[in-house]
Amino acid sequence: MSASMAMGGSGSAGLDSFEARHPILTEEPADDGQRQRLTDELKARGNGAFKAKSMREALVLYTRAIELTPDAAALRGNSSMVQLQLGDFKAALGDAEEAIRLDASWAKGYYRKAQALEKLEQYSDASFAMEEAIRRTDNEKAKKPMEKAVLEYQKKAAEKPKPNPLDVVAPDRFKKAGEGGDFGGGADGSATTYLNNAPPPAKAAAKPSAASTAARSERAAKLAKPDAAATAATAAPAPAAASGAEMKGYKTLADGTKTSFFHMEVSDEAKKLQEAQGLMKAGGNKIDAAEVAKHEASVVDGASAWNSSGTFEEKDMLKWSKERLTELLVTEEPPAGGGGSGRISKVFDVEGDALWTFRKGKKGCIFDLNFVASWSDGPAGGCEAGKCTVTNFTNDGGGSDGDEYEVVYSPSPPAELKESLRSKLETGLAAWVVDFTKK
């Protein structure tokens, strides 16, 4: 699906405006490394657009990212999320099913599928899809709203009106499809099979009113008349190539130098008037403390000092995120003996996005991270040690609390140790979310 297709009915004008705002949409990667960098940047910008409620812009950015990296299930999940917001539920379902095809172990793919199926009023299928998402989710807190959704889907499925059996022609009891008979079943099947599968009768086209016919005729007459300006331009010979002095956009000053047409010289008289009014002083005008304070107060906390007009801005917080995750999750080495308490000794391979966005005086916080943590049950050389990989630690562009992440242990620790590690991760990541959003 190309970026232009993602625009739907908004036309090429809307796409051109997005390309002007994001030149990266037209860039082509030279190698795999550049392809990945472009994909990551497009995803980050799509997250920012989603947070700013600019859904069509987000869809164009996600679609281009999918074109560059078509095997990324998370991108399909993001696209499904945006399609849901835009009301294109069939497209949202298609993206969710493609995400599942790419990564059948990803709970979020089934979650998006369930959301799309609910909008399509396929409540039983939505219930099954949500149950698949629950099976693939380790976080008990994240399971609760999904279990609640399953009950709601099942209730809606039970309340949904059933089709009236009298509205369907009963199948032939004594004839099989393809058998002929007195009722003209023929080679294509029985008569009742034909009646059940027959398309509805075509509706007669509405007859246009006299007023609309007259209006169309008037428009056609206007279009048929040649434009006088266009006719004159066609008849006139093409002008000769302009010389350097006659090129559009440039002008020649009194001293013979050429400059931009928009360049404006300030006359001596105007300079004297400005000086008399205190508008021009040697070394410029000094801004007093009150004006400085007023300017600084208009800037959102965390944005650049110059950004008082609310221009869209992003601030990369990935470095801070790595350091803060280490501070919150890594604990000192315990005494010998362990005892199933467990500890996280190192956080590494932190990848993804952690962004602050600023737009129209509002701050947004977006994160989508994956990382690996080393764990052990006791000091170095103790009984148990391994790694846990945390994926999909995300707030869905600001739409969730970031508590639906997934954890895979290698090797799988004993139940008591696993529960201890899970508790430490849950506490540390919850604290990180608070720091990231309130910092």
C-alpha positions in Angstrom: 0.0 0.0 0.0 1.6 3.2 -1.2 1.6 6.5 0.7 -0.8 8.0 -1.9 -3.2 5.1 -1.5 -3.1 5.7 2.3 -4.5 9.1 1.7 -7.8 7.6 0.5 -10.1 10.3 -0.9 -8.1 13.3 0.3 -6.3 13.6 -3.0 -2.8 14.4 -4.1 -2.9 17.9 -2.6 -3.0 16.5 0.9 -0.1 14.0 0.1 2.0 16.8 -1.3 1.6 18.8 1.9 2.7 15.8 3.9 5.8 15.4 1.6 6.6 19.1 2.0 6.5 18.7 5.8 8.3 15.3 5.8 10.8 15.2 2.9 11.9 11.8 4.3 8.8 10.3 2.6 10.5 10.5 -0.8 13.9 9.4 0.3 15.2 6.0 -1.0 17.7 4.0 1.1 21.1 3.2 -0.4 21.7 0.2 1.9 20.1 -1.9 4.6 21.5 0.3 7.4 20.0 3.4 5.9 16.7 1.5 5.3 16.4 0.8 9.0 17.2 4.3 9.9 14.6 5.7 7.6 12.0 3.2 8.9 12.8 4.1 12.5 12.5 7.9 11.7 9.2 7.4 9.9 7.8 5.3 12.8 8.8 8.0 15.3 7.2 10.7 13.2 4.1 8.6 12.8 3.9 8.2 16.6 4.2 12.0 16.9 1.4 12.6 14.4 -0.8 10.1 16.2 -0.2 11.8 19.5 -1.1 15.1 17.9 -4.4 13.5 16.5 -3.2 14.0 12.9 -4.4 10.5 11.9 -4.0 10.8 8.1 -0.5 12.2 8.5 0.3 9.3 10.8 -1.1 6.8 8.3 1.0 8.2 5.5 4.2 7.9 7.6 3.4 4.4 8.8 2.6 3.3 5.3 5.9 4.5 3.9 7.7 2.7 6.8 5.8 -0.5 5.9 6.9 -0.1 2.3 10.6 0.1 3.4 10.3 -2.7 6.0 7.3 -4.9 5.1 8.1 -7.7 7.6 7.7 -5.5 10.8 4.6 -6.6 12.7 4.7 -3.6 15.0 4.3 -1.2 12.0 1.2 -3.2 10.9 -0.2 -2.9 14.4 0.3 0.8 14.4 -1.3 1.1 11.0 -4.3 -0.9 12.3 -4.6 1.4 15.3 -4.7 4.5 13.0 -7.2 2.9 10.6 -9.5 2.2 13.6 -9.3 5.9 14.5 -10.2 6.9 10.9 -13.2 4.5 10.8 -11.8 2.2 8.1 -12.5 -1.0 10.1 -11.9 -3.5 7.2 -8.5 -1.9 6.6 -7.8 -2.1 10.3 -8.7 -5.8 10.3 -6.4 -6.4 7.3 -3.5 -4.8 9.0 -4.0 -6.7 12.2 -4.2 -10.0 10.4 -1.0 -9.2 8.5 0.7 -8.4 11.8 -0.4 -11.8 13.1 0.9 -13.5 10.0 4.3 -11.8 10.5 4.5 -12.6 14.2 1.9 -15.1 15.5 3.4 -14.8 19.1 2.7 -11.0 19.3 -0.3 -10.4 21.6 -0.9 -6.9 20.3 -1.8 -8.2 16.8 -4.7 -10.3 18.2 -5.7 -7.3 20.3 -5.9 -5.0 17.3 -7.8 -7.8 15.4 -10.4 -8.0 18.2 -10.9 -4.2 18.2 -11.5 -4.2 14.4 -13.9 -7.2 14.6 -15.9 -5.5 17.3 -16.3 -2.4 15.1 -17.5 -4.7 12.3 -20.0 -6.2 14.8 -18.4 -9.7 14.5 -18.6 -10.1 18.3 -18.0 -13.8 18.5 -14.8 -13.6 16.4 -13.7 -10.6 18.4 -14.1 -12.6 21.6 -11.9 -15.4 20.2 -9.2 -13.0 19.0 -9.1 -11.2 22.4 -8.7 -14.6 24.1 -5.7 -15.3 21.9 -4.2 -12.0 23.0 -4.7 -12.9 26.6 -3.0 -16.3 26.1 0.1 -14.4 24.8 0.2 -11.8 27.5 2.3 -12.4 30.7 1.4 -9.2 32.5 -1.5 -10.0 34.8 -2.5 -6.3 35.1 -2.7 -6.0 31.3 -5.0 -9.1 31.2 -7.8 -7.7 33.3 -9.1 -5.1 30.8 -8.9 -7.8 28.0 -10.8 -10.3 30.1 -13.5 -7.6 30.6 -13.6 -7.0 26.9 -14.2 -10.7 26.2 -17.2 -10.7 28.5 -18.6 -7.6 26.7 -18.1 -9.1 23.3 -19.8 -12.3 24.4 -22.7 -10.3 25.8 -23.1 -8.3 22.5 -22.9 -11.6 20.5 -25.8 -13.0 22.6 -27.9 -9.8 22.2 -27.3 -9.5 18.4 -30.5 -10.4 16.5 -30.4 -13.7 14.7 -31.5 -14.0 11.1 -35.1 -15.2 10.6 -35.0 -18.7 9.1 -38.2 -17.9 7.1 -36.2 -15.3 5.1 -34.1 -18.1 3.6 -35.5 -20.5 1.0 -35.3 -24.1 2.4 -32.7 -26.3 0.6 -34.0 -29.1 -1.6 -34.4 -32.2 0.5 -34.4 -34.7 -2.4 -32.0 -33.1 -4.9 -28.3 -32.6 -4.9 -26.5 -29.7 -6.5 -26.0 -30.4 -10.2 -29.0 -32.7 -10.6 -31.7 -31.7 -13.0 -35.5 -32.0 -12.4 -38.9 -30.7 -13.1 -38.0 -27.4 -11.5 -35.1 -26.6 -13.8 -32.2 -27.3 -11.4 -29.9 -28.1 -14.4 -26.1 -28.4 -14.2 -25.8 -25.4 -11.9 -27.7 -26.9 -9.0 -31.2 -27.0 -7.7 -33.8 -24.2 -8.1 -33.7 -23.4 -4.3 -29.9 -23.1 -4.5 -30.3 -20.6 -7.2 -32.8 -18.6 -5.2 -30.6 -18.5 -2.1 -27.6 -17.4 -4.1 -29.3 -15.0 -6.5 -28.1 -11.4 -6.4 -30.7 -8.8 -5.4 -32.5 -7.1 -8.3 -30.8 -4.0 -9.6 -32.5 -0.7 -8.7 -33.7 1.5 -11.5 -31.6 4.6 -12.0 -33.2 7.7 -10.6 -34.4 10.0 -13.4 -32.6 13.4 -13.2 -34.8 16.4 -12.5 -35.3 19.1 -15.0 -33.4 21.6 -12.8 -30.3 19.4 -12.5 -30.4 18.7 -16.3 -30.5 22.4 -17.0 -27.6 23.1 -14.6 -25.4 20.4 -16.3 -26.2 21.8 -19.7 -25.1 25.3 -18.6 -21.9 24.0 -17.1 -21.1 22.1 -20.3 -21.7 25.2 -22.4 -19.3 27.2 -20.3 -16.6 24.5 -20.6 -17.1 24.4 -24.3 -16.2 28.1 -24.7 -12.5 28.7 -25.3 -10.7 30.8 -22.7 -9.7 34.1 -24.3 -6.5 34.4 -22.3 -5.5 30.8 -23.2 -6.3 31.4 -26.9 -4.2 34.5 -26.9 -1.3 32.7 -25.2 -1.5 29.9 -27.8 -1.5 32.3 -30.7 1.3 34.5 -29.4 4.9 33.4 -30.3 7.0 32.0 -27.5 9.2 34.8 -25.9 13.0 34.6 -26.3 15.1 33.3 -23.4 15.5 36.0 -20.7 19.0 37.4 -20.2 20.6 37.6 -16.8 19.3 41.1 -16.3 15.8 40.2 -17.2 15.5 36.9 -15.2 12.4 36.7 -13.1 13.0 37.2 -9.4 16.0 39.5 -9.7 16.5 43.2 -10.1 19.3 45.6 -10.8 20.1 48.3 -8.2 21.2 51.9 -8.9 24.9 50.9 -8.6 24.5 48.2 -11.2 24.6 45.2 -8.8 21.9 42.5 -9.1 20.0 41.2 -6.2 16.8 39.4 -5.2 13.5 41.0 -6.3 12.5 41.0 -2.6 15.6 42.8 -1.4 14.7 46.2 0.1 17.1 49.0 0.6 16.4 51.3 3.6 16.8 54.9 2.6 18.8 57.4 4.6 15.6 59.3 5.4 13.9 56.1 6.7 17.0 55.3 8.9 16.9 58.8 10.4 13.1 58.4 11.2 13.8 55.0 12.8 16.6 56.4 15.0 14.3 59.3 16.1 11.7 56.8 17.2 14.2 54.7 19.0 13.8 51.8 16.6 17.4 51.6 15.6 20.4 51.9 17.9 24.0 51.1 17.6 24.4 47.5 18.9 20.7 46.8 18.8 18.0 47.2 21.5 18.5 45.5 24.8 15.6 43.3 26.0 14.6 44.0 29.6 14.1 41.3 32.2 10.3 41.5 32.1 10.2 40.8 28.4 12.6 37.9 28.8 10.5 36.4 31.6 7.4 36.8 29.4 9.0 34.9 26.5 10.3 32.1 28.7 6.9 31.6 30.3 5.3 31.0 26.9 7.7 28.1 26.2 6.4 24.6 27.2 8.7 23.0 29.8 11.3 20.9 28.0 10.9 22.5 24.6 13.7 24.6 22.9 14.0 28.1 24.3 13.1 29.6 21.0 9.9 27.7 20.5 7.3 30.1 22.0 5.0 29.9 19.0 4.1 26.2 19.5 5.9 24.9 16.4 6.0 21.1 16.3 9.2 19.8 17.9 10.6 16.5 19.0 13.2 15.8 21.6 15.0 12.4 21.7 15.0 11.0 25.2 16.5 7.6 24.4 19.9 8.2 26.1 18.1 9.4 29.3 15.8 6.3 29.0 18.8 3.9 29.0 20.3 5.5 32.0 17.1 5.7 34.0 16.2 2.1 33.3 19.5 1.0 34.7 19.1 3.2 37.8 15.6 1.8 38.5 16.1 -1.9 37.6 19.7 -2.8 38.5 20.2 -3.7 42.2 23.3 -4.3 44.3 24.7 -7.8 44.5 23.0 -9.7 47.3 24.8 -11.9 49.9 25.6 -15.6 49.1 22.6 -17.9 49.4 20.1 -16.2 47.1 16.9 -17.6 48.4 14.8 -17.0 45.3 14.7 -13.2 45.7 16.4 -12.6 42.4 18.1 -9.4 41.1 18.7 -7.7 37.8 22.4 -7.1 37.3 22.5 -5.3 34.0 20.2 -3.6 31.4 21.5 -3.5 27.8 20.5 -3.5 24.1 17.9 -0.8 24.7 16.3 0.0 21.3 13.4 1.9 20.0 11.9 5.4 20.5 11.5 7.6 23.5 10.3 11.1 22.5 8.9 14.2 23.9 6.8 16.1 21.4 5.7 19.7 21.6 2.9 21.2 19.5 0.7 24.2 20.1 1.7 24.6 23.7 1.2 21.0 24.6 3.7 18.3 25.5 3.4 14.7 24.5 5.3 11.7 25.7 5.8 8.7 23.4 7.9 5.6 24.0 8.2 2.2 22.3 11.2 0.3 23.7 12.7 -3.2 23.7 15.6 -4.2 26.0 17.4 -7.1 27.6 18.2 -7.6 31.3 20.5 -10.0 33.0 19.2 -11.7 36.1 20.6 -13.9 38.8 19.6 -15.6 42.1 22.5 -14.6 44.3 26.1 -13.3 43.7 28.1 -14.0 40.6 28.5 -17.7 40.2 25.3 -18.3 42.1 22.8 -21.1 41.4 20.5 -19.4 38.8 21.3 -16.9 36.1 20.0 -15.9 32.8 18.4 -13.1 30.7 15.0 -11.7 30.2 13.9 -9.9 27.0 11.3 -7.2 27.4 9.4 -6.2 24.2 6.6 -3.9 23.2 7.2 -1.6 26.2 5.1 1.1 24.6 2.3 3.6 25.4 0.9 3.3 21.8 1.6 6.9 21.0 0.2 8.1 24.3 -2.9 6.0 24.2 -2.0 3.6 27.1 0.0 3.4 30.3 2.8 1.2 28.9 1.9 -1.8 31.1 1.2 -4.3 28.3 4.8 -5.3 27.7 5.9 -8.9 27.1 8.8 -10.7 28.9 10.6 -13.8 27.7 13.0 -15.6 30.1 16.1 -17.6 29.0 16.3 -20.0 30.6 13.0 -20.0 32.4 13.6 -19.6 36.1 11.8 -21.4 38.9 8.3 -20.1 39.7 9.3 -18.3 42.9 12.3 -16.6 41.3 10.2 -15.7 38.2 7.6 -14.0 40.3 10.2 -12.0 42.1 11.8 -10.8 38.8 8.4 -10.0 37.4 7.6 -7.9 40.4 10.9 -6.0 40.2 10.3 -5.3 36.5 6.7 -4.2 37.1 7.7 -1.8 39.9 10.8 -0.4 38.0 9.0 0.1 34.7 6.0 1.8 36.4 8.4 4.2 38.1 10.1 4.8 34.7 6.8 5.8 33.1 6.1 8.3 35.8 9.5 9.8 35.6 9.4 10.0 31.8 6.0 11.6 31.6 6.4 14.0 34.6 10.1 14.8 34.1 
